[in-house]
Amino acid sequence: MNSKINKSRISEIPIGGTLYIVEASVSDTAQETVISKVKRLILNNTDTAEKLSEQTQNQSEKDSTSPG
C-alpha cells in the first residue's frame, strides 16, 4: 500500500470582520521557493500597484473635497 504523508497546514486568520481560512501545502515538484514566488509576483505587478495607488489617492482627494 502506498501511503502519502499529508504536508498541508490550515490556518484561520481573522481580519476585521472576516475570517480567512488558508491552506498551505508543500509540493515535492515545486521549482521555486515561496519567497522567490512572492518576490516575483510583487515585482511583476509593481506598475499595476502604482497605478492603483494613484487612482486610490486621486479618489481619496475627490472624496475629501466633495461636500458631504
Backbone as a ProteinNet text record, in pm:
[ID]
protein_1_A
[PRIMARY]
MNSKINKSRISEIPIGGTLYIVEASVSDTAQETVISKVKRLILNNTDTAEKLSEQTQNQSEKDSTSPG
[TERTIARY]
83.7	0	88.6	56.7	134.4	67	127	67.8	146.2	75.1	137.6	111.1	214.7	201.1	140.7	36.7	-27.3	65.4	109.2	202.3	132.7	13.7	-55.5	-83.7	-103.8	-133	-249.4	-346.2	-462.4	-457.7	-472.2	-472.6	-601.1	-655.5	-771.7	-724.2	-742.7	-691	-805.6	-845.5	-949.3	-887.9	-942.3	-901	-1027.5	-1039.4	-1162.1	-1276.4	-1382.2	-1497	-1500.4	-1389.6	-1385.9	-1287.2	-1326.3	-1238.7	-1186	-1056	-991.9	-936.5	-964.7	-911.8	-811.3	-686	-576.3	-520	-508.1	-445.8	-314.3	-206.7	-74.4	-28.2	26.4	75.4	212.3	285.6	419.5	413.6	480.8	485.6	624.1	628.2	755.8	814	732	776.9	793.8	784.9	798.5	935	936.4	1061.7	1109.6	1033.8	1077.5	1026.3	1094.3	1053.2	939	870.8	761.7	816.1	935.1	994.4	1019.7	1078.4	1104.6	975	872.8	744.8	677.3	674.4	612.2	689.5	821.7	904.3	873.9	864.8	834.1	697.2	598	463	459.9	530.6	534.8	602.5	718.2	792.4	717.8	649.5	575.2	451.5	402.8	280.8	305.4	430.1	463.2	392.7	393.5	328.1	179.6	114.9	-27.7	-54.9	28.9	10	27.8	124.6	144.6	24	-30.1	-147.8	-266.3	-282.5	-391.6	-374.2	-250.8	-223.3	-257.6	-220.2	-252	-402.9	-473.9	-618.8	-683	-635.3	-689.1	-663.3	-543.7	-509.3	-596.6	-614.1	-698.3	-841.9	-892.7	-1029	-1042.2	-941.8	-944.5	-946.7	-870.7	-869.7	-1007	-1069.8	-1202.8	-1303.6	-1294.9	-1388.1	-1372.4	-1249.3	-1226.5	-1266	-1271.4	-1308.5	-1455.6	-1524.2	-1666	-1748.7	-1850.6	-1933.5	-2010.2	-2024.3	-2090.4	-2142.7
-117.6	0	124.5	219.7	342.4	451.6	487.7	593.5	721.9	832.1	961.7	1046.9	1108.8	1193.5	1327.3	1370.6	1497.4	1610.6	1693.3	1801.1	1937.1	1947.4	2075.2	2128	2257.6	2323.2	2419.1	2419.4	2506.4	2608	2735.7	2844.6	2923.7	2965.4	3054.5	3191	3292.9	3425.3	3525.9	3583.3	3686.4	3823.1	3889.9	4025.1	4107.5	4207.7	4285.8	4194.1	4196.3	4111.4	3985.3	3954.6	3839.2	3735.8	3610.9	3500	3436.6	3441.6	3381.3	3245.5	3144.7	3011.4	2984.6	2963.2	2947.3	2806.8	2738.2	2606.7	2616.8	2584.3	2585.2	2441.5	2408.8	2272.7	2276.7	2170.9	2158.4	2068.4	2112.5	2033.8	1973.1	1845.8	1779.5	1817.6	1873	1908	2058.4	2137.8	2283.2	2319.8	2423.1	2465	2599.7	2659.5	2783.6	2787.7	2864.3	2875.6	2976.1	2974.8	3069.5	3212.1	3230.2	3364.7	3415.7	3332.3	3376.9	3396.9	3317.7	3332.7	3464.4	3496.1	3621	3740	3732.9	3840.9	3862.1	3752.5	3761.1	3823	3780.4	3835.5	3984.8	4027.1	4169.8	4248.4	4201.5	4274.5	4278.1	4170.8	4166.5	4254.9	4289.3	4369.4	4508.8	4552.5	4683.3	4795.1	4793.9	4900.6	4907	4791.6	4786.9	4845.6	4811.4	4861.4	5012.1	5066.7	5210.6	5279.4	5224.4	5282.8	5276.9	5164.5	5150.1	5250.2	5266.4	5359.6	5502.4	5540.5	5673.5	5692.4	5591.8	5600.7	5612.9	5536.2	5540.9	5676.5	5730.1	5860.9	5968.2	5963.2	6060.8	6052.9	5931.7	5915.1	5970.3	5948.8	5999.2	6151.5	6212.3	6358.3	6408.9	6342.9	6384.2	6370.1	6260.5	6237.7	6342.3	6385.5	6480.2	6621.2	6652.9	6787.3	6800	6689.8	6695.6	6724.1	6811.2	6840.8	6718.5	6706.3	6585.1	6599.4
0	0	0	-86.3	-98.8	-17.2	95	177.2	158.7	153.3	133.1	256.3	308.4	426.4	382.8	455.6	426.1	471.4	377.1	406.1	396.2	452.1	446	586.1	592.8	719.7	695.7	784.7	772.5	885.1	848.5	946.4	932	1043.8	1044	1091.8	1007.8	1037.7	1032.1	1147	1143.9	1111.1	1010.8	974.8	963.8	1050.5	1054.1	1093.8	1016.8	1045.1	961	894.5	804.6	856	853.9	891.4	762.9	744.9	628.8	669.5	589	612.3	501	542.5	447.5	461.3	347.5	347.6	272.2	339.8	278	263.8	147.6	126.6	61.2	79.1	24.5	-98.5	-202.6	-325.3	-342.4	-370.1	-394.9	-530.2	-618.2	-752.5	-772.4	-665.8	-676.4	-733.2	-816.7	-877.6	-824.2	-731.6	-668.6	-525.4	-443.5	-303.5	-293	-180.5	-160.5	-159.2	-106.5	-103.4	-244.6	-329.3	-466.4	-543.9	-514.9	-583.4	-545.3	-415.6	-370.4	-425.1	-421.9	-476.3	-624.1	-700.3	-843.1	-866.5	-788.7	-804.5	-775.4	-671.3	-637.5	-748.7	-792.2	-895.1	-1028.1	-1062.2	-1188.4	-1186.5	-1068.9	-1059.9	-1003.4	-1004.6	-948.7	-1023.1	-1155.4	-1231.7	-1201.2	-1192.8	-1162.7	-1025.1	-927.9	-791.8	-786.8	-863	-864.8	-925.4	-1032.8	-1095.2	-1000.3	-934	-839	-724.8	-678.4	-570.2	-612.8	-734.4	-784.2	-795.1	-846.1	-858.3	-721.7	-626.2	-490.4	-428.6	-447.7	-393.3	-457.6	-589.5	-657.7	-607.5	-587.3	-538	-396.8	-313.6	-175.5	-175.8	-266.1	-274.7	-316.7	-414	-459.3	-345.4	-270.1	-159.5	-49.9	-23.5	85.5	47.6	-84.4	-126.2	-161.3	-178	-211.9	-86.4	-100.2	17.7	63.7	192	236.8	370.4
[MASK]
++++++++++++++++++++++++++++++++++++++++++++++++++++++++++++++++++++

